Amino acid sequence: IARLLSCLKMKWLWKDISKRRLATKTAVGLSLASLWVSIPYLNGHLAYTQGVWVGVTVASISLETTGAAYTKALDRLWGTLIAAAYSLFVDKVFHVNAIAKLLTLTLITFISILVSNPNRPYASRYAATSVGSILYGSFDNKMLVDDYVPTRIMLIFVGVTIFLFVELLMFPRSSRTIVQAQTVQLFEDLEQFFYQSSKSCSAISSVSGKDEESNDNFVDPLWMLRHGHKEVVVTSSLKDSVSAVKKTFALAKVEMRPGTLEPSLGMNVSLDDVGYDRLLSESENMIVQIDLLVVTLQSLRGYYCQISKEHPVRDLQWPSLISASLLRIAQQLSEISDEFRLVFPHGLFRPGASNITHIIGAVSLFRRFAQVRLSILADVEDRHASYLDLDDIALSGEGARHTPGFRLTLALAVSAMLGVAQGLQNCGRHLERIVESSFPLEEVKCNENYGHTTAIQFGGSGDSNDS
């Protein structure tokens, strides 16, 4: 009874949109395929009592994503054609020799498994299994192989056509479109995160410390970074912004592989595998830096709760400097997001809604993060010099129990900010590659007065300001 109750408390699969869509489209596809069994004309005249292969095909290629289903449908067609050609050859050469047919069946199975593509093994395996069903299925149905092969190919083709009709027209869902949408959404979520982190950091300066410093928690000078930050509660808005960034990235990563497999059908650009893989890899690295940044903000707040109200480090306003740096990154992201809304009004990173010149201009804004990094470094350098000049700051001895952890917290916070800024600059470089490789390029008139045009130029790392 306890096990039954625990099962009833589990989340119903109906609430999972992907599972619900898969079940619905498979049911509709099989309903249409069953017409080739239930209607006498289709089953008896066209399919010749083999109409079940239409339903088997629909059930076999029905997968959760459009790209994966489309790829499996093509693999099934290729496997059927290879098996049909091989079966015709075997039947012509070894028409009455049953032992030779068994040996050839073993041979095609061995070769198919040996040369199968590990990324797409279905075509070769289906070809191996189809040879036997064609050679001996035709015998069981009292048909010649020459008559059975075209019927089998036709039924597989009909099954694929029915499924693609259901997949693309009745229940359309594009993994490619989801990736393109999450590409734009990711930078908007990052913008909100940096605004919220800047707001949270600016509030640290107002945290009132203790009248006298306590030694209890600072026997280990890195206690706050290792354990103490877990006791510092971050604001719900900051926590939600981090969750939004991770959710957007996770969705893009899951849909990336199916999106690259989807057919374009001349209505959409294909995803650039290399460009998007690098973009997702860079985004994953930024998420690691974001988590580190949140930990350092918690640790910094914990230190300000512990140090005394009269501690001279409060006069340097480190939280205000970090908050200003975070705000600088957020403002640059805001400028990029505003441009993206203009050139991608539908929220999809793909051509069609704006001139390619404007798209390139929007993507090139990521190069400004090089200057953002330099300005952050310059501010931190000046403030750190002032920090070292303080006479009351103990760098060693008993009075330095805050110093190692506090300075490490500041260093990690600055490092995380610079890491994210560098990651955003690299993201711009990857977006430039995506535009260059998959967007339809056109010539841009750069100097009409001189009567010539200049083609758009890409490349360069965007680090010209780093030196």
Secondary structure as UniProt FT lines:
FT   HELIX           2..8
FT   HELIX           13..15
FT   HELIX           17..33
FT   HELIX           35..38
FT   HELIX           41..46
FT   TURN            48..49
FT   HELIX           52..61
FT   HELIX           66..93
FT   HELIX           98..114
FT   TURN            118..119
FT   HELIX           122..140
FT   TURN            141..142
FT   HELIX           145..165
FT   HELIX           166..170
FT   HELIX           175..202
FT   HELIX           203..206
FT   HELIX           216..218
FT   TURN            221..222
FT   HELIX           223..226
FT   HELIX           228..231
FT   HELIX           236..261
FT   TURN            265..266
FT   HELIX           273..306
FT   TURN            309..310
FT   HELIX           312..316
FT   HELIX           318..343
FT   TURN            345..346
FT   HELIX           356..363
FT   HELIX           364..368
FT   HELIX           369..389
FT   TURN            391..392
FT   HELIX           398..400
FT   HELIX           403..438
FT   STRAND          444..447
FT   HELIX           448..450
FT   STRAND          452..454
FT   TURN            464..465
//
